[in-house]
Amino acid sequence: MPSSRSHLKAIIALAMGAFGIALTEFVIMGILPKVAGSLSVTIPQAGHFISAYALGVVVGAPLLTRLASRWPSRKVLLGLMLWFTLFNGLSALAEGYYSMLAIRFLAGLPHGAYFGIGAVRAARLAPPGREARAIARMFSGFTLANVLGVPLGTYIGNTWHWGASFLMIAVVGILTVLCLFLWMPPESGKDSGESSKGSGMGGWELWSLLALTAIGTGGFFAWYSYIAPLLMEVSGHTETTVSLAMVLSGVGMVIGNLIGARLVEWLRPVRATAVGMSSMALMLVLNAALAPYPGWVLVMCFVIGMVTFTMAAPIQMSIIDASKGSEMLASSFNQSAFNIANASGAFFAGLPLTMGYGYTSPSLVGAVLAAVGAIIALGIWQRKRHLKTP
């Protein structure tokens, strides 16, 4: 049986892939004007590249996971990261709007499948009772990217050429492939794949959890999508401080991710999710109230990032528990739901702005979305208690 040291190395390899995926998802937001200018398109048109990537995630997560269900997860993870590396490298070479649009869609395809399969693999590598910590360690790559990788990639893209940011991401992909090849142990029988029939996909609990992700985590994106105008127009901060605020939020994500793993052990996954969603709703309301105060709004950037990512491990563990027999497929669907939350959170938060309301309104919209997520989580918890009652 592989040692705990080799298990940790395997999870580090998975975390490296998560680091690269977070880079490619978020770094383009900081270099969007450069991309638009180079490809001779408007900034709104360049924003389509972000949407194309998100669409790739939504389509690719269940599709690739289902197609790869009969293959050993180690081989699938290697294949997904090779795909990731190829199309992020090609992103740096795109010469026009349509080529970039197609490449970004293709670059997004492996995102959800990697997280879905990787999270299940991480949980299976862990000793009993430590599954949530293993998942949190994998997701730490995603959170660390928001603190270290995204600012660095943004600086490189704006200082030299935007294509250099994508070449950096491709290098991360190559390193991940090497580490997965060297450090990921061979699968035992239970890890060698899962049924392609999707036998664990029919339960009410699983689909309720996916709805929770699609709606509730949209609260974070409602706030995050409009963080810059909130800080500059309401709090009076400069563009430089906006970068600092995003780093503070990223640090909060790192800490929240670690706290979330412990919450699963203390409260069980669904209850931990209910606590996290309720806390996020309250913090977003408080953020709207404190927005005029420059110091406090920076504190809230840290707090909201932390509270949001206390739910990463609990939601993932809840999905795994509710989808026995189809854990990888269900986990990939959760990534699709997360990207739906990304798009819908930004969309709904923008509605009051078009009606003439101020930049604190996205936080309140986010609070409503998070509150709905909390209600769904509480409903799942109560239903499970009722079903266990003789």
TORKOL-4160 file (C-alpha; in steps of 0.2 Angstrom, whole numbers, padded with zeros to 4 digits, m for minus):
390
<pt num="1" X="0000" Y="0000" Z="0000"/>
<pt num="2" X="0007" Y="0017" Z="m0004"/>
<pt num="3" X="0014" Y="0027" Z="0011"/>
<pt num="4" X="0006" Y="0043" Z="0017"/>
<pt num="5" X="0021" Y="0052" Z="0010"/>
<pt num="6" X="0017" Y="0046" Z="m0007"/>
<pt num="7" X="m0001" Y="0050" Z="m0005"/>
<pt num="8" X="0004" Y="0068" Z="0000"/>
<pt num="9" X="0014" Y="0070" Z="m0016"/>
<pt num="10" X="0000" Y="0064" Z="m0026"/>
<pt num="11" X="m0012" Y="0077" Z="m0019"/>
<pt num="12" X="0002" Y="0090" Z="m0021"/>
<pt num="13" X="0002" Y="0085" Z="m0040"/>
<pt num="14" X="m0017" Y="0087" Z="m0040"/>
<pt num="15" X="m0016" Y="0104" Z="m0032"/>
<pt num="16" X="m0004" Y="0110" Z="m0045"/>
<pt num="17" X="m0017" Y="0106" Z="m0058"/>
<pt num="18" X="m0029" Y="0116" Z="m0048"/>
<pt num="19" X="m0017" Y="0131" Z="m0047"/>
<pt num="20" X="m0015" Y="0131" Z="m0066"/>
<pt num="21" X="m0034" Y="0130" Z="m0069"/>
<pt num="22" X="m0037" Y="0145" Z="m0057"/>
<pt num="23" X="m0024" Y="0154" Z="m0067"/>
<pt num="24" X="m0032" Y="0152" Z="m0084"/>
<pt num="25" X="m0049" Y="0156" Z="m0077"/>
<pt num="26" X="m0045" Y="0172" Z="m0068"/>
<pt num="27" X="m0029" Y="0179" Z="m0076"/>
<pt num="28" X="m0038" Y="0185" Z="m0092"/>
<pt num="29" X="m0049" Y="0197" Z="m0082"/>
<pt num="30" X="m0033" Y="0207" Z="m0077"/>
<pt num="31" X="m0026" Y="0207" Z="m0095"/>
<pt num="32" X="m0042" Y="0209" Z="m0105"/>
<pt num="33" X="m0038" Y="0227" Z="m0111"/>
<pt num="34" X="m0022" Y="0220" Z="m0118"/>
<pt num="35" X="m0030" Y="0205" Z="m0126"/>
<pt num="36" X="m0043" Y="0217" Z="m0134"/>
<pt num="37" X="m0031" Y="0229" Z="m0141"/>
<pt num="38" X="m0019" Y="0215" Z="m0148"/>
<pt num="39" X="m0034" Y="0206" Z="m0157"/>
<pt num="40" X="m0042" Y="0223" Z="m0162"/>
<pt num="41" X="m0058" Y="0220" Z="m0153"/>
<pt num="42" X="m0068" Y="0229" Z="m0140"/>
<pt num="43" X="m0067" Y="0225" Z="m0122"/>
<pt num="44" X="m0085" Y="0219" Z="m0122"/>
<pt num="45" X="m0080" Y="0207" Z="m0136"/>
<pt num="46" X="m0065" Y="0202" Z="m0127"/>
<pt num="47" X="m0076" Y="0197" Z="m0112"/>
<pt num="48" X="m0084" Y="0184" Z="m0124"/>
<pt num="49" X="m0067" Y="0174" Z="m0121"/>
<pt num="50" X="m0071" Y="0173" Z="m0103"/>
<pt num="51" X="m0089" Y="0167" Z="m0107"/>
<pt num="52" X="m0082" Y="0154" Z="m0120"/>
<pt num="53" X="m0071" Y="0147" Z="m0106"/>
<pt num="54" X="m0085" Y="0145" Z="m0094"/>
<pt num="55" X="m0096" Y="0137" Z="m0107"/>
<pt num="56" X="m0082" Y="0125" Z="m0110"/>
<pt num="57" X="m0082" Y="0120" Z="m0092"/>
<pt num="58" X="m0101" Y="0118" Z="m0092"/>
<pt num="59" X="m0101" Y="0107" Z="m0107"/>
<pt num="60" X="m0085" Y="0098" Z="m0104"/>
<pt num="61" X="m0087" Y="0093" Z="m0086"/>
<pt num="62" X="m0101" Y="0080" Z="m0088"/>
<pt num="63" X="m0096" Y="0075" Z="m0106"/>
<pt num="64" X="m0078" Y="0071" Z="m0103"/>
<pt num="65" X="m0081" Y="0063" Z="m0086"/>
<pt num="66" X="m0094" Y="0052" Z="m0094"/>
<pt num="67" X="m0083" Y="0047" Z="m0109"/>
<pt num="68" X="m0068" Y="0043" Z="m0098"/>
<pt num="69" X="m0078" Y="0034" Z="m0084"/>
<pt num="70" X="m0071" Y="0017" Z="m0089"/>
<pt num="71" X="m0053" Y="0022" Z="m0089"/>
<pt num="72" X="m0041" Y="0023" Z="m0074"/>
<pt num="73" X="m0042" Y="0040" Z="m0066"/>
<pt num="74" X="m0023" Y="0042" Z="m0067"/>
<pt num="75" X="m0023" Y="0041" Z="m0086"/>
<pt num="76" X="m0038" Y="0052" Z="m0087"/>
<pt num="77" X="m0030" Y="0065" Z="m0076"/>
<pt num="78" X="m0015" Y="0065" Z="m0087"/>
<pt num="79" X="m0025" Y="0066" Z="m0103"/>
<pt num="80" X="m0035" Y="0081" Z="m0096"/>
<pt num="81" X="m0019" Y="0090" Z="m0091"/>
<pt num="82" X="m0011" Y="0087" Z="m0108"/>
<pt num="83" X="m0027" Y="0095" Z="m0116"/>
<pt num="84" X="m0026" Y="0109" Z="m0104"/>
<pt num="85" X="m0008" Y="0112" Z="m0108"/>
<pt num="86" X="m0010" Y="0112" Z="m0127"/>
<pt num="87" X="m0025" Y="0124" Z="m0128"/>
<pt num="88" X="m0018" Y="0136" Z="m0115"/>
<pt num="89" X="m0002" Y="0136" Z="m0126"/>
<pt num="90" X="m0012" Y="0139" Z="m0141"/>
<pt num="91" X="m0021" Y="0154" Z="m0133"/>
<pt num="92" X="m0005" Y="0163" Z="m0133"/>
<pt num="93" X="m0004" Y="0161" Z="m0152"/>
<pt num="94" X="m0022" Y="0166" Z="m0156"/>
<pt num="95" X="m0022" Y="0180" Z="m0170"/>
<pt num="96" X="m0041" Y="0184" Z="m0171"/>
<pt num="97" X="m0057" Y="0185" Z="m0162"/>
<pt num="98" X="m0064" Y="0169" Z="m0168"/>
<pt num="99" X="m0049" Y="0158" Z="m0166"/>
<pt num="100" X="m0047" Y="0165" Z="m0148"/>
<pt num="101" X="m0065" Y="0161" Z="m0145"/>
<pt num="102" X="m0064" Y="0143" Z="m0151"/>
<pt num="103" X="m0047" Y="0140" Z="m0141"/>
<pt num="104" X="m0054" Y="0147" Z="m0125"/>
<pt num="105" X="m0069" Y="0136" Z="m0126"/>
<pt num="106" X="m0058" Y="0121" Z="m0129"/>
<pt num="107" X="m0047" Y="0126" Z="m0115"/>
<pt num="108" X="m0062" Y="0126" Z="m0103"/>
<pt num="109" X="m0067" Y="0108" Z="m0107"/>
<pt num="110" X="m0055" Y="0099" Z="m0095"/>
<pt num="111" X="m0058" Y="0110" Z="m0081"/>
<pt num="112" X="m0073" Y="0103" Z="m0073"/>
<pt num="113" X="m0068" Y="0085" Z="m0076"/>
<pt num="114" X="m0051" Y="0087" Z="m0069"/>
<pt num="115" X="m0059" Y="0094" Z="m0053"/>
<pt num="116" X="m0072" Y="0081" Z="m0052"/>
<pt num="117" X="m0061" Y="0066" Z="m0055"/>
<pt num="118" X="m0047" Y="0074" Z="m0045"/>
<pt num="119" X="m0057" Y="0078" Z="m0029"/>
<pt num="120" X="m0064" Y="0060" Z="m0029"/>
<pt num="121" X="m0046" Y="0053" Z="m0031"/>
<pt num="122" X="m0040" Y="0064" Z="m0017"/>
<pt num="123" X="m0053" Y="0058" Z="m0006"/>
<pt num="124" X="m0049" Y="0040" Z="m0010"/>
<pt num="125" X="m0031" Y="0042" Z="m0006"/>
<pt num="126" X="m0034" Y="0049" Z="0011"/>
<pt num="127" X="m0035" Y="0039" Z="0027"/>
<pt num="128" X="m0053" Y="0036" Z="0034"/>
<pt num="129" X="m0060" Y="0052" Z="0041"/>
<pt num="130" X="m0048" Y="0063" Z="0033"/>
<pt num="131" X="m0056" Y="0064" Z="0016"/>
<pt num="132" X="m0061" Y="0082" Z="0018"/>
<pt num="133" X="m0044" Y="0087" Z="0022"/>
<pt num="134" X="m0037" Y="0079" Z="0006"/>
<pt num="135" X="m0050" Y="0088" Z="m0004"/>
<pt num="136" X="m0045" Y="0104" Z="0004"/>
<pt num="137" X="m0027" Y="0101" Z="0000"/>
<pt num="138" X="m0031" Y="0099" Z="m0018"/>
<pt num="139" X="m0042" Y="0115" Z="m0018"/>
<pt num="140" X="m0028" Y="0124" Z="m0010"/>
<pt num="141" X="m0020" Y="0125" Z="m0027"/>
<pt num="142" X="m0035" Y="0135" Z="m0033"/>
<pt num="143" X="m0035" Y="0147" Z="m0018"/>
<pt num="144" X="m0016" Y="0150" Z="m0018"/>
<pt num="145" X="m0017" Y="0154" Z="m0037"/>
<pt num="146" X="m0028" Y="0169" Z="m0032"/>
<pt num="147" X="m0015" Y="0175" Z="m0020"/>
<pt num="148" X="0001" Y="0172" Z="m0030"/>
<pt num="149" X="m0002" Y="0166" Z="m0048"/>
<pt num="150" X="m0015" Y="0178" Z="m0054"/>
<pt num="151" X="m0006" Y="0194" Z="m0048"/>
<pt num="152" X="0010" Y="0187" Z="m0056"/>
<pt num="153" X="0002" Y="0182" Z="m0072"/>
<pt num="154" X="m0007" Y="0199" Z="m0073"/>
<pt num="155" X="0009" Y="0208" Z="m0071"/>
<pt num="156" X="0018" Y="0198" Z="m0084"/>
<pt num="157" X="0004" Y="0200" Z="m0097"/>
<pt num="158" X="0003" Y="0219" Z="m0094"/>
<pt num="159" X="0022" Y="0222" Z="m0093"/>
<pt num="160" X="0027" Y="0211" Z="m0108"/>
<pt num="161" X="0014" Y="0203" Z="m0119"/>
<pt num="162" X="m0003" Y="0195" Z="m0114"/>
<pt num="163" X="0002" Y="0179" Z="m0123"/>
<pt num="164" X="0016" Y="0177" Z="m0110"/>
<pt num="165" X="0003" Y="0174" Z="m0097"/>
<pt num="166" X="m0004" Y="0159" Z="m0106"/>
<pt num="167" X="0013" Y="0152" Z="m0109"/>
<pt num="168" X="0016" Y="0153" Z="m0090"/>
<pt num="169" X="0000" Y="0143" Z="m0088"/>
<pt num="170" X="0006" Y="0130" Z="m0101"/>
<pt num="171" X="0022" Y="0128" Z="m0091"/>
<pt num="172" X="0012" Y="0125" Z="m0075"/>
<pt num="173" X="0002" Y="0112" Z="m0085"/>
<pt num="174" X="0018" Y="0103" Z="m0091"/>
<pt num="175" X="0024" Y="0103" Z="m0073"/>
<pt num="176" X="0008" Y="0096" Z="m0067"/>
<pt num="177" X="0008" Y="0082" Z="m0080"/>
<pt num="178" X="0026" Y="0077" Z="m0075"/>
<pt num="179" X="0021" Y="0077" Z="m0056"/>
<pt num="180" X="0005" Y="0067" Z="m0060"/>
<pt num="181" X="0015" Y="0054" Z="m0070"/>
<pt num="182" X="0029" Y="0053" Z="m0056"/>
<pt num="183" X="0019" Y="0054" Z="m0040"/>
<pt num="184" X="0001" Y="0048" Z="m0043"/>
<pt num="185" X="0001" Y="0030" Z="m0037"/>
<pt num="186" X="m0008" Y="0016" Z="m0048"/>
<pt num="187" X="m0026" Y="0014" Z="m0043"/>
<pt num="188" X="m0033" Y="0000" Z="m0033"/>
<pt num="189" X="m0049" Y="m0009" Z="m0039"/>
<pt num="190" X="m0060" Y="0004" Z="m0032"/>
<pt num="191" X="m0051" Y="0018" Z="m0039"/>
<pt num="192" X="m0050" Y="0012" Z="m0057"/>
<pt num="193" X="m0065" Y="0021" Z="m0064"/>
<pt num="194" X="m0084" Y="0020" Z="m0061"/>
<pt num="195" X="m0099" Y="0014" Z="m0069"/>
<pt num="196" X="m0104" Y="0023" Z="m0085"/>
<pt num="197" X="m0122" Y="0020" Z="m0081"/>
<pt num="198" X="m0123" Y="0035" Z="m0069"/>
<pt num="199" X="m0132" Y="0024" Z="m0055"/>
<pt num="200" X="m0129" Y="0037" Z="m0042"/>
<pt num="201" X="m0136" Y="0052" Z="m0052"/>
<pt num="202" X="m0154" Y="0050" Z="m0048"/>
<pt num="203" X="m0156" Y="0055" Z="m0030"/>
<pt num="204" X="m0165" Y="0070" Z="m0024"/>
<pt num="205" X="m0151" Y="0075" Z="m0012"/>
<pt num="206" X="m0138" Y="0076" Z="m0026"/>
<pt num="207" X="m0149" Y="0087" Z="m0037"/>
<pt num="208" X="m0153" Y="0098" Z="m0023"/>
<pt num="209" X="m0135" Y="0100" Z="m0019"/>
<pt num="210" X="m0131" Y="0105" Z="m0037"/>
<pt num="211" X="m0145" Y="0118" Z="m0036"/>
<pt num="212" X="m0137" Y="0124" Z="m0020"/>
<pt num="213" X="m0121" Y="0126" Z="m0029"/>
<pt num="214" X="m0128" Y="0134" Z="m0044"/>
<pt num="215" X="m0138" Y="0147" Z="m0034"/>
<pt num="216" X="m0130" Y="0149" Z="m0017"/>
<pt num="217" X="m0112" Y="0151" Z="m0023"/>
<pt num="218" X="m0118" Y="0164" Z="m0036"/>
<pt num="219" X="m0119" Y="0176" Z="m0021"/>
<pt num="220" X="m0100" Y="0176" Z="m0020"/>
<pt num="221" X="m0099" Y="0180" Z="m0039"/>
<pt num="222" X="m0112" Y="0194" Z="m0038"/>
<pt num="223" X="m0100" Y="0203" Z="m0026"/>
<pt num="224" X="m0084" Y="0198" Z="m0034"/>
<pt num="225" X="m0089" Y="0203" Z="m0051"/>
<pt num="226" X="m0092" Y="0221" Z="m0046"/>
<pt num="227" X="m0078" Y="0223" Z="m0033"/>
<pt num="228" X="m0068" Y="0236" Z="m0042"/>
<pt num="229" X="m0082" Y="0249" Z="m0044"/>
<pt num="230" X="m0088" Y="0246" Z="m0027"/>
<pt num="231" X="m0071" Y="0250" Z="m0020"/>
<pt num="232" X="m0067" Y="0264" Z="m0031"/>
<pt num="233" X="m0084" Y="0273" Z="m0032"/>
<pt num="234" X="m0091" Y="0269" Z="m0015"/>
<pt num="235" X="m0076" Y="0267" Z="m0004"/>
<pt num="236" X="m0065" Y="0279" Z="m0013"/>
<pt num="237" X="m0050" Y="0268" Z="m0016"/>
<pt num="238" X="m0038" Y="0268" Z="m0030"/>
<pt num="239" X="m0035" Y="0255" Z="m0044"/>
<pt num="240" X="m0019" Y="0250" Z="m0034"/>
<pt num="241" X="m0030" Y="0246" Z="m0019"/>
<pt num="242" X="m0042" Y="0236" Z="m0029"/>
<pt num="243" X="m0027" Y="0224" Z="m0033"/>
<pt num="244" X="m0023" Y="0223" Z="m0014"/>
<pt num="245" X="m0041" Y="0220" Z="m0010"/>
<pt num="246" X="m0041" Y="0205" Z="m0022"/>
<pt num="247" X="m0025" Y="0198" Z="m0014"/>
<pt num="248" X="m0034" Y="0200" Z="0003"/>
<pt num="249" X="m0049" Y="0190" Z="m0004"/>
<pt num="250" X="m0037" Y="0177" Z="m0010"/>
<pt num="251" X="m0029" Y="0175" Z="0007"/>
<pt num="252" X="m0046" Y="0173" Z="0015"/>
<pt num="253" X="m0050" Y="0159" Z="0002"/>
<pt num="254" X="m0034" Y="0150" Z="0007"/>
<pt num="255" X="m0038" Y="0151" Z="0026"/>
<pt num="256" X="m0057" Y="0147" Z="0023"/>
<pt num="257" X="m0053" Y="0132" Z="0013"/>
<pt num="258" X="m0043" Y="0125" Z="0027"/>
<pt num="259" X="m0057" Y="0129" Z="0040"/>
<pt num="260" X="m0069" Y="0121" Z="0029"/>
<pt num="261" X="m0061" Y="0104" Z="0030"/>
<pt num="262" X="m0062" Y="0105" Z="0049"/>
<pt num="263" X="m0080" Y="0110" Z="0048"/>
<pt num="264" X="m0084" Y="0094" Z="0039"/>
<pt num="265" X="m0076" Y="0084" Z="0054"/>
<pt num="266" X="m0085" Y="0094" Z="0067"/>
<pt num="267" X="m0103" Y="0097" Z="0059"/>
<pt num="268" X="m0104" Y="0084" Z="0044"/>
<pt num="269" X="m0104" Y="0091" Z="0026"/>
<pt num="270" X="m0122" Y="0097" Z="0024"/>
<pt num="271" X="m0123" Y="0106" Z="0041"/>
<pt num="272" X="m0106" Y="0114" Z="0037"/>
<pt num="273" X="m0113" Y="0120" Z="0020"/>
<pt num="274" X="m0128" Y="0127" Z="0029"/>
<pt num="275" X="m0118" Y="0137" Z="0041"/>
<pt num="276" X="m0106" Y="0143" Z="0027"/>
<pt num="277" X="m0121" Y="0149" Z="0016"/>
<pt num="278" X="m0129" Y="0158" Z="0031"/>
<pt num="279" X="m0113" Y="0166" Z="0035"/>
<pt num="280" X="m0110" Y="0172" Z="0018"/>
<pt num="281" X="m0127" Y="0180" Z="0016"/>
<pt num="282" X="m0124" Y="0189" Z="0033"/>
<pt num="283" X="m0107" Y="0195" Z="0028"/>
<pt num="284" X="m0113" Y="0202" Z="0011"/>
<pt num="285" X="m0127" Y="0212" Z="0019"/>
<pt num="286" X="m0113" Y="0219" Z="0032"/>
<pt num="287" X="m0102" Y="0222" Z="0017"/>
<pt num="288" X="m0115" Y="0234" Z="0009"/>
<pt num="289" X="m0117" Y="0243" Z="0025"/>
<pt num="290" X="m0098" Y="0245" Z="0028"/>
<pt num="291" X="m0094" Y="0249" Z="0010"/>
<pt num="292" X="m0092" Y="0268" Z="0013"/>
<pt num="293" X="m0079" Y="0265" Z="0026"/>
<pt num="294" X="m0062" Y="0262" Z="0017"/>
<pt num="295" X="m0054" Y="0252" Z="0030"/>
<pt num="296" X="m0068" Y="0241" Z="0035"/>
<pt num="297" X="m0072" Y="0236" Z="0016"/>
<pt num="298" X="m0055" Y="0229" Z="0015"/>
<pt num="299" X="m0058" Y="0219" Z="0030"/>
<pt num="300" X="m0074" Y="0212" Z="0022"/>
<pt num="301" X="m0064" Y="0207" Z="0006"/>
<pt num="302" X="m0054" Y="0195" Z="0017"/>
<pt num="303" X="m0069" Y="0189" Z="0027"/>
<pt num="304" X="m0080" Y="0186" Z="0012"/>
<pt num="305" X="m0066" Y="0176" Z="0003"/>
<pt num="306" X="m0064" Y="0166" Z="0019"/>
<pt num="307" X="m0082" Y="0162" Z="0022"/>
<pt num="308" X="m0085" Y="0158" Z="0004"/>
<pt num="309" X="m0072" Y="0145" Z="0003"/>
<pt num="310" X="m0076" Y="0137" Z="0020"/>
<pt num="311" X="m0089" Y="0128" Z="0009"/>
<pt num="312" X="m0077" Y="0121" Z="m0004"/>
<pt num="313" X="m0074" Y="0105" Z="0005"/>
<pt num="314" X="m0091" Y="0103" Z="0013"/>
<pt num="315" X="m0100" Y="0104" Z="m0004"/>
<pt num="316" X="m0088" Y="0092" Z="m0012"/>
<pt num="317" X="m0090" Y="0080" Z="0002"/>
<pt num="318" X="m0109" Y="0081" Z="0001"/>
<pt num="319" X="m0109" Y="0078" Z="m0017"/>
<pt num="320" X="m0098" Y="0062" Z="m0015"/>
<pt num="321" X="m0109" Y="0056" Z="m0001"/>
<pt num="322" X="m0125" Y="0058" Z="m0011"/>
<pt num="323" X="m0119" Y="0050" Z="m0027"/>
<pt num="324" X="m0112" Y="0033" Z="m0023"/>
<pt num="325" X="m0107" Y="0024" Z="m0039"/>
<pt num="326" X="m0106" Y="0040" Z="m0049"/>
<pt num="327" X="m0095" Y="0051" Z="m0038"/>
<pt num="328" X="m0083" Y="0057" Z="m0052"/>
<pt num="329" X="m0098" Y="0061" Z="m0064"/>
<pt num="330" X="m0107" Y="0070" Z="m0050"/>
<pt num="331" X="m0092" Y="0080" Z="m0044"/>
<pt num="332" X="m0090" Y="0086" Z="m0062"/>
<pt num="333" X="m0108" Y="0091" Z="m0063"/>
<pt num="334" X="m0104" Y="0101" Z="m0047"/>
<pt num="335" X="m0091" Y="0111" Z="m0057"/>
<pt num="336" X="m0103" Y="0115" Z="m0071"/>
<pt num="337" X="m0115" Y="0121" Z="m0057"/>
<pt num="338" X="m0101" Y="0132" Z="m0050"/>
<pt num="339" X="m0098" Y="0140" Z="m0067"/>
<pt num="340" X="m0117" Y="0143" Z="m0069"/>
<pt num="341" X="m0116" Y="0152" Z="m0053"/>
<pt num="342" X="m0102" Y="0162" Z="m0060"/>
<pt num="343" X="m0112" Y="0168" Z="m0075"/>
<pt num="344" X="m0129" Y="0170" Z="m0066"/>
<pt num="345" X="m0122" Y="0179" Z="m0051"/>
<pt num="346" X="m0114" Y="0192" Z="m0062"/>
<pt num="347" X="m0129" Y="0193" Z="m0072"/>
<pt num="348" X="m0142" Y="0195" Z="m0058"/>
<pt num="349" X="m0130" Y="0207" Z="m0048"/>
<pt num="350" X="m0130" Y="0218" Z="m0064"/>
<pt num="351" X="m0148" Y="0220" Z="m0065"/>
<pt num="352" X="m0150" Y="0233" Z="m0051"/>
<pt num="353" X="m0136" Y="0243" Z="m0058"/>
<pt num="354" X="m0145" Y="0245" Z="m0075"/>
<pt num="355" X="m0160" Y="0251" Z="m0065"/>
<pt num="356" X="m0149" Y="0265" Z="m0058"/>
<pt num="357" X="m0146" Y="0258" Z="m0040"/>
<pt num="358" X="m0128" Y="0260" Z="m0033"/>
<pt num="359" X="m0113" Y="0248" Z="m0032"/>
<pt num="360" X="m0118" Y="0241" Z="m0015"/>
<pt num="361" X="m0133" Y="0233" Z="m0023"/>
<pt num="362" X="m0123" Y="0218" Z="m0030"/>
<pt num="363" X="m0118" Y="0213" Z="m0012"/>
<pt num="364" X="m0137" Y="0213" Z="m0008"/>
<pt num="365" X="m0141" Y="0203" Z="m0023"/>
<pt num="366" X="m0127" Y="0191" Z="m0018"/>
<pt num="367" X="m0134" Y="0190" Z="0000"/>
<pt num="368" X="m0151" Y="0184" Z="m0007"/>
<pt num="369" X="m0143" Y="0171" Z="m0018"/>
<pt num="370" X="m0133" Y="0165" Z="m0003"/>
<pt num="371" X="m0148" Y="0165" Z="0008"/>
<pt num="372" X="m0157" Y="0154" Z="m0005"/>
<pt num="373" X="m0143" Y="0142" Z="m0004"/>
<pt num="374" X="m0144" Y="0141" Z="0015"/>
<pt num="375" X="m0162" Y="0137" Z="0014"/>
<pt num="376" X="m0159" Y="0123" Z="0002"/>
<pt num="377" X="m0145" Y="0116" Z="0013"/>
<pt num="378" X="m0156" Y="0117" Z="0028"/>
<pt num="379" X="m0170" Y="0108" Z="0018"/>
<pt num="380" X="m0158" Y="0094" Z="0014"/>
<pt num="381" X="m0152" Y="0092" Z="0032"/>
<pt num="382" X="m0170" Y="0092" Z="0038"/>
<pt num="383" X="m0175" Y="0079" Z="0025"/>
<pt num="384" X="m0161" Y="0068" Z="0029"/>
<pt num="385" X="m0165" Y="0069" Z="0048"/>
<pt num="386" X="m0183" Y="0065" Z="0044"/>
<pt num="387" X="m0178" Y="0050" Z="0033"/>
<pt num="388" X="m0168" Y="0043" Z="0047"/>
<pt num="389" X="m0182" Y="0044" Z="0059"/>
<pt num="390" X="m0191" Y="0027" Z="0061"/>
